[in-house]
């Protein structure tokens, strides 16, 4: 009977951890701002099919932990996150782009307000990206098998620059100046 209580305690702690202050929610857009919540809008100049990744500095571990990561490109020009009010140090990167390193920005999140962060992707050279693809079919030995097709393409390396703007009153994403 004791192991069952231990499992229940761990499950309760896991649920509480998700509701703890400071947790971020994914790309949110409520009709009205939630209580005890501020918002950060990350937006780029174009909607060039970006797969956003945003991490927040954890003061205890002094490491960055993902608060938003989406492999599929996010529609529109940006991502909105809900955070606890206060100062946050955030990293912005992209999963589907070759970047030198994440952009880092410090934002002041105020309850019921939005802190816009303009994210700029700056060309910073090129690199050869090698792709390997497994294919089934005939091989040099004449029978069906697997072969590896290799190709190399030049790819632009990007630098991520972030600029936080002062907080503004809350409104839905579609009404923002930088909305698509």
Buried (B, 14 or more C-beta within 10 A) or exposed (E): EEEEEEEEEEEEEEEEEEEEEEEBBEBBEEEEBBEEBBBBBBBBEEBEEBBBBBBBBEEEEEEBEEBBEBEEBBEBBBBBBBBBBEEBBBBBBBBBBBBEEBBBBEBBBBBBBBBBBBBEBEEEEEEEEEEEEEEEEEEEEEEEEEEEEEEEEEEEBBBBBBEBEEBBEBBEBEEBEBBE
